[in-house]
Amino acid sequence: MMKSIFFGMVAMAVAILSIYQETAQAQEQPGATHDYKWNGIDDQCLTALHLQINKEFDASIVYLKYAAYFAQEKVNLPGFEKFFFHAAGEEREHGIKLIEYALMRGQGPVDKSNFKLNYTYQVLAGTDGESALRAALTKEEEVTHSIRGVIKACEEGSNDYHLVDYLTGEYLDEQHKGQRELAEKIATLSKMKKSAPKLGEFLFDKHHM
């Protein structure tokens, strides 16, 4: 069942991207006329934005895999399952919002030549809750670093202050809060596991996720 949920959510993300891509292609049909003159994004900034869209969906897939792992009857940690399904949804929503931003600016939603979802991430058998949270924190730090890279790329050249402001206010704030939340959960779980690791993880899953 979890396998079907996982592939269903991935298929949904791909379907959304296909719809946006078809919309962009329709806008580019020969002979189409546009009364509005787009205030475009320069190539360096747009390339960074498209790469970030890819990273958001890749992060969503990683979290979906963790959610499906914790939902297995042999693992059965419903708190972790719920947490990672929610995290996957947030990352997918981030990717969609960036696609919508690109379209608002008159740009293609994704770079057709470079966009490719990464399904290779593996959750190892025996993974516990703490190691999963640490992996999530590492992934969030990676995404935050990538967003800062987009900001830097967009500050250079044409200095796209609108996109820079959007990423700084909308994305970085949420990233920093999310990283702090993960760090707090890791610290709490680590303390609870000291005397009785399995019981500590069980109680943490029940009361703190």
C-alpha positions in Angstrom: 0.0 0.0 0.0 2.8 2.4 0.9 4.5 1.6 -2.3 1.4 2.5 -4.3 1.0 5.8 -2.3 4.7 6.7 -2.9 4.5 6.1 -6.7 1.1 7.8 -6.8 2.5 11.0 -5.2 5.5 10.9 -7.6 3.2 10.5 -10.6 1.1 13.4 -9.4 4.2 15.6 -9.2 5.2 14.5 -12.7 1.7 15.2 -14.0 1.8 18.7 -12.6 5.1 19.4 -14.3 3.7 18.0 -17.6 0.8 20.4 -17.4 3.0 23.4 -16.7 5.4 22.3 -19.5 2.5 22.0 -22.0 1.3 25.5 -21.0 4.7 27.0 -21.6 4.9 25.2 -25.0 1.5 26.5 -26.0 2.8 30.0 -25.2 5.7 29.5 -27.5 3.7 28.4 -30.6 4.8 30.0 -33.9 2.6 33.0 -34.8 1.4 33.6 -31.3 1.2 37.2 -30.4 1.7 38.8 -26.9 0.6 42.3 -26.1 2.5 42.2 -22.8 6.3 42.8 -22.8 7.8 40.5 -20.2 10.3 41.8 -17.7 12.5 38.8 -18.3 15.0 37.0 -16.0 18.6 36.9 -17.3 20.1 33.5 -18.3 22.3 33.0 -15.2 19.4 33.7 -12.8 16.9 31.6 -14.8 19.3 28.6 -14.9 19.8 28.8 -11.1 16.0 29.0 -10.6 15.3 26.0 -12.8 18.0 24.0 -11.0 16.3 24.9 -7.7 12.9 23.7 -8.9 14.6 20.3 -9.6 16.1 20.2 -6.2 12.8 20.9 -4.5 11.2 17.9 -6.2 14.2 15.7 -5.5 14.0 16.6 -1.8 10.3 15.7 -1.9 11.1 12.2 -3.3 13.7 11.7 -0.5 11.1 12.4 2.2 8.5 10.2 0.5 11.0 7.3 0.7 11.5 7.9 4.4 7.7 8.2 5.0 7.1 4.9 3.1 9.9 3.3 5.1 8.5 4.2 8.5 5.0 3.1 7.4 6.2 -0.5 6.9 4.6 -2.9 9.3 8.1 -4.1 10.4 9.0 -0.5 11.4 5.7 1.0 12.3 6.5 4.5 13.5 3.4 6.5 12.5 4.7 9.7 13.9 7.8 9.6 11.7 5.6 8.5 8.8 3.3 11.5 9.2 6.2 13.9 9.6 8.0 12.8 6.4 4.8 12.7 4.3 4.2 16.3 5.5 7.8 17.3 4.7 7.5 15.7 1.2 4.3 17.7 0.6 6.0 20.9 1.6 9.0 20.4 -0.7 6.6 19.6 -3.6 4.7 22.7 -2.9 7.9 24.7 -2.9 8.7 23.4 -6.3 5.2 24.2 -7.6 5.4 27.8 -6.3 8.8 28.3 -8.0 7.2 27.0 -11.3 4.3 29.4 -10.9 6.8 32.2 -10.3 8.7 31.4 -13.4 5.5 31.4 -15.4 4.4 34.7 -13.8 7.7 36.2 -15.2 7.0 34.8 -18.6 9.6 32.0 -18.4 9.4 28.3 -19.0 8.5 26.3 -15.9 11.5 23.9 -16.2 14.5 23.5 -18.3 13.6 20.7 -20.7 17.2 19.8 -21.4 18.3 19.5 -17.7 15.2 18.6 -15.6 15.3 15.1 -14.3 13.9 13.7 -11.1 16.3 11.6 -9.0 14.9 8.4 -7.7 18.2 6.8 -6.7 18.2 7.8 -2.9 17.9 4.7 -0.8 16.8 4.4 2.9 18.9 1.6 4.4 17.3 -1.3 6.3 17.6 -0.7 10.0 17.5 3.1 9.7 16.2 4.5 13.0 14.3 7.8 13.7 17.4 9.8 14.8 19.4 9.0 11.7 16.4 9.8 9.5 16.1 13.2 11.2 19.8 13.9 10.8 19.5 13.0 7.1 16.6 15.4 6.8 18.6 18.1 8.4 21.5 17.6 6.0 19.0 17.7 3.1 17.5 20.9 4.4 20.9 22.5 4.8 21.7 21.5 1.2 18.5 23.1 -0.1 19.2 26.2 1.9 22.7 26.5 0.5 21.2 26.0 -3.0 18.6 28.8 -2.5 21.4 31.1 -1.4 23.2 30.2 -4.6 20.1 31.2 -6.6 20.0 34.5 -4.7 23.7 35.2 -5.4 23.2 34.3 -9.1 20.2 36.7 -9.4 22.0 39.5 -7.5 24.7 39.5 -10.1 24.1 40.6 -13.7 20.8 42.3 -13.9 20.3 42.3 -10.1 16.8 40.7 -10.1 15.7 42.2 -6.8 12.1 41.0 -7.1 13.1 37.3 -7.2 15.9 37.8 -4.6 13.3 39.4 -2.3 10.8 36.6 -2.9 13.4 33.9 -2.1 14.8 35.7 0.9 11.4 36.4 2.5 9.4 33.4 1.4 11.9 30.6 1.3 15.0 31.3 3.5 12.8 32.2 6.5 11.0 28.9 6.3 14.2 27.0 5.7 15.9 28.4 8.8 12.8 27.7 11.0 12.6 24.1 9.6 16.3 23.5 10.3 15.9 24.7 13.9 12.9 22.4 14.4 14.8 19.4 13.1 17.8 20.3 15.3 15.5 20.5 18.4 13.9 17.1 17.5 17.3 15.5 17.1 18.4 16.8 20.5 15.3 15.7 22.3 15.3 12.2 20.7 19.0 11.8 21.5 18.3 12.5 25.2 15.3 10.2 25.3 17.3 7.3 23.8 20.2 7.4 26.4 18.8 4.9 28.9 16.5 2.8 26.7 16.9 3.5 22.9 13.9 1.5 21.6 11.5 2.8 24.3 12.8 6.3 23.9 12.3 6.2 20.1 8.8 4.8 20.6 7.8 7.5 23.1 9.3 10.2 20.9 7.4 9.0 17.9 4.2 9.0 20.0 4.5 12.3 21.7 6.9 14.6 19.7 6.2 13.9 16.0 
